[in-house]
Amino acid sequence: MKILFNKSVMGHNPNCKVEGPYRLSGFSHNRSCSEVNTAEKLMSLVHSPEHIDKIKGACKNHYTLAEARLSPESYISCVSSLNLGLEAAIENNFALIHPPGHHAKRNEAKGLCLFNNMAILAKYLQENGERVFIYDFDVHHGDGTQDIFYKDPEVFYFSTHEEGKWPYTGDTSEIGEAGGRGSNANLPLPMGAGDDILKDSLDVAAKLIWNFNPTKIGISAGFDAYSKDPLGNLNFSLGGYQYIGRFFRELGVPTFAVLEGGYHNDVYDCTRAFVDGINGIKIISPQTKSDVKMIDHFQETKDKLLEKLD
C-alpha cells in the first residue's frame, strides 16, 4: 500500500487549529489530481446536484459551512481529495484527503465534512461490480456513511467509535433497514479503551467480513482515537494502528483507505504505522491496556451487537 498525497488538498481552511492542513505535515507530494469533471461525476453518485451546487457556491463566496471556513481553495481540495481517493480505491492505496467526509450525508454538509469521500468511492466500486465492506475506526461515528448505505444490502458499514460521543449515533441497535437490514453494525468503545479492546473489536470485524464476503474493503481511517488526540478519549497507540494494518493484510481482501479525523501532530506517524502494518513491516506491537471495568463493559456491548445481528 502506498500513501497518496497532493499538496492542493492543503488549501482548505488553512488557519483552522482543528481540521487544518497542519494535520498533513510530513507527507510528500507525489500525485497530480486536478480533474474537476472526474470529481464532480463521482460526487453525483451520492450527492444531489443541489448539494454539489451549494458547496461550490459556499466555497466561491467564502461562507462558513459545517463548522469550516470555506474558500475557492476548499473546493479545489475536495476535487483533489476525490481524485486521490479514486486512485487509492482502484489500486488499493491510502489517500490523504482534506477535508474529511464521513459525517456528510446525501444533502447535508456536517461536522467539517463537505462530501462523503468514502461513500462516493464505495458507490463507484459497487457500480463497477465490487462488493464493498467499509470499516471506520474514527473516534466519532460516521453517521453520514451509515445513513447513505442504511438500506443497501450490497455495502456493509461497520464502525468502532467512542461511546456517547458526538454525533450521538452508532448504537448497537442500528443494524440497517429494509433490504439493508443486517448490513450495518456499530461497536461503541468505552472511554479510555486501549489496544487490547481494539484487538478484540477486530475479531468482530473478522466475523462480519467473512459473513459478508466482500471483494473490496474500504477503511475510513480516523486517527483521533489516538492517545494524544485532544478531541477523543480513547487510548490507541501507534502499535494499535500497526496491528490494524497487519490484521487487514492477513485477511487478504483488497483494501484501500482514506483519511478521516486525527487532530494532533502525529497523524504522519499514525498513518505510517497503519500502512507499515498492511505492508508487512513489523515495527511495534500494541501497547495500551484497558482496566477491568472497561473490558467488562465492552464485552457486554459486543454481546449485544452479535445478538442483534444473529
N, C-alpha and C positions, 0 to 999 in steps of 0.2 A: 504494500500500500504506500502510495506517495501522498505528500501533503501539497495541495494545490493552492496557490496564493497569487492574487493580482493586486497591486498597490492601489488600484482605482477603488477598491472597496473601503479604503481609508478615508474617503472624502465625506462620509456621512457623520453628522453630529460630532465634529472634531473637538469641541470643547467640553463634551459631556464627561463627568467624572465617574459615571456608572457604566453605561454602554458606549464607551468611546473607543477610538481606534488604538488607544494605548494597549488594549487587550491583545492586539496582533503584533506587538513589538517583538522583534527577534526573528520573525519569519522573513524569508527571502522571496522577492518577486520572481515567479517562474512560469507564469501563464499569461497569454493575451486573450481577452474575452470581452469584446465591446459590441457584440451584435445585438442591437436593440430588437430587431424583428424576431429573432430566435427567442429572446427572453419574453417578449410580450405574447408570443404564441404559447409559450409554456405557462405564463400567468393565467391565460384564458382557459386552461384545462381545469382550473379550480375556482378562480375568482371571476366575478361578473364584470362585464365591460364598465359598469358604473363604478365598481370598486377600483379598477385599474385607473380610470379617469380621475377619480377622487384623489388617489395617491399622487398621480402625475401633477395635478393641479396644486395640491398641497406643497409638493416639492418646489414647483415653479414659483410659488408665492411665499415661500419661507414660513409656512404655517407650522404650528406645533400640533402634532397628532400622535396618539398612542404614547404620550409622555416623551416624545422625541422632537427636537427642534430640526425641522426639515429644510432642505435647500435643493437646488438643482443637482448638486453633487450627491445628494441622498438617492435620487433616482438612478444615477449612474452606478452607485454602489449596489442597488437592488438588481440592476441589469447584469452587472459583472458577477454578482453572487450566484444568480441563477445559471449563467453560462458556466461558471466554475462547477456548480452543483451538477449540471448535466454531464459534464466530462467525468466527474467523480462517479456518478451513478452508472455510467456506461462502462468505465474502466476499473471500477472498484477501488477508488481512492478517497481521500479525505479533503473536502472543500472548506477552506477558511472563508466563511461568509460573514457579512456585516451589512445591515443589521440581522439579528436572529429572526426566526419565523414561527416557532411552534405555538404561539398564542393567537396568531392571525386566523380568523375564520373566513368563510367564503366572502362575506360582505362587511367585514369588520377588522380594522387595524386595532391592535390591543397589546398592552404590555411591552412596548418597544418594538413590536413586530408589525411589519407592513404587509409583506407577502409570506405565505406559508411555504417556505422553500422545500421542506421535506415532503409535505403533502403534494406539492406540484410535481416533484420528481417521482414520487411513488405512483401518481396518476399516469405520468408519462410511461413509466415502466409497465404498469398494468395494461395500458393500451397497446403496448408492444409485446404482449404475451407473457409478462412476468407475473409471478405470484409473490407479493411483497409482504414481508414481516418488518414492522417498524419497532425498534427498541429505543426508548427515550429515557436517558438516565440523568437528565437535568434535575436540579433540586426543586424546580417548580413543575407542576403538572402541565403537559402540553394540551390544554383544553381545546385549542383550535384544531390541532391534528385529529384529536379524538372526535370532535364534532363533525369534521369533514367526512370521516370514514365510518361513522357510528352505525350506519345501516348497510354497509358494504361488506359482503362475506369474502371478498377476494383480497382485501388488505387487512392484516391483523395489526392492531396498535397495542403495544404493551409499554407501560410506564412505571418506573420506580421513582419516587419523589418524596420529599419531606411531608410527613403527615400534618394536616391542619394549616398548611401554608397557602398564601395567595397562589392561584386564583380560587382556592377553596373548592376545587373539583378533584376528581380522581379517586373516588371511593371504590372499595372492592365490589360494591353493588352495581357499578356501571360496566356492564358487560356487552353492550351493543343492543340494538333494536331491530325488529323485523328480520330481514334476511341476514343482517349482520350480527344477530344475537350469538354470543359465544366467540366473536372475533375482536373483542376488546377486553383488555384486562389491566387493572391497576393494582399495584402493590405499594401502598404508602409505608414509608420507613419512619421509625420513631426518631425524635430529636436526639442527636448525638450518636446515631448509628455509625459504626465503624466498618472496616474492611471485612470483618467476619460476617456481618449481616449482608454486606454487598455480595460476598461469595455465595451465601445461602440464597439470595434472591436470584442469582444466575441459574441455580438449579431449577427454579420455577420457570425461568426463561427457556431453559433447555427443553422442559416438558412441553411448553406451549409451542415452541418452534417445531419440534418433531411431530406433534399432533397436526399442526397446520401445514407442514411440508412445503415451505416456501422455496422459490427458485432464486430469490434475492432478499438480502437483509439490508435495511437502511437504518443507520444509527443517528439519532439526534443527540449529539454529544455536548451536553452542558456540563461544564466543569465548575459549577457553583455548589456542588456537593463536596467540594474540596475543603479540607480542614481550615484553610486560611481565607476562605471566601467571607466577606463581610455581610453578605445578604443571606447566607444559608447557615443552617445549624446541624449539618451532617458532618461526618469526620472521615471522609475518604482520603487516602494518601496517594502519592504517585505510584506506589506499589499496587494499590487497588485498581487504578486505571490501567496499569500494565497487565494486571490479571484479567480485566475485561477483554483487552485485546487478545490475550492468549486463549481465552475462552472461545471467542469467535473464530480464531484461527483453527482451533481443534474441531469446531463444528463442521468446517469445510464447505459452508454455503457461501457463494459470492457475496461480499459485504462492502458497502460504501458508507461514508459518514459525512455529516455536515455539522459545523459548529453551531451551538445554541448559546447558552449562558456561560458564566465564568467571569467574575468581576474583581479580579486580583491580578497581581503582576506575574503569576506563574502559569498563565494559560499556555505559554510555549512549552513549559516542562510537562504539564498535564497531557497536552496533545502528543508530544514526543513519546511519553511513556505509553500511551494508548497505542500509538502506531507501531512502536517498537514491539509491543506485545503481539499485535497482529502479524508483524513480520518475523516473529520467532526469535527476537533478540532478548535474551534473558538478562535483565539488569538488576531488578529489585523485586522483592516479594511484598505481599500485603503486610501492613504494619499495625494499623489501629484496631483496637478491640472495643467491644461494647460491654456494658455491665449486664448483670443477670436480668434485671427488670426490663431492659431494652430487648434482650433476646427473647424473653418470655412473651412480651407484648408483640414482637414481630412474628413469633410462631403462631399466636392467635390470629393475627391479621392474615398470615399466609394460609392458614387452615380455612378461614372464611372465604378467601378468594377461590381456593381449589374446590371447596364445597359448592360454591356458586357456579363454577364452570362445569362441574361433573353432571 
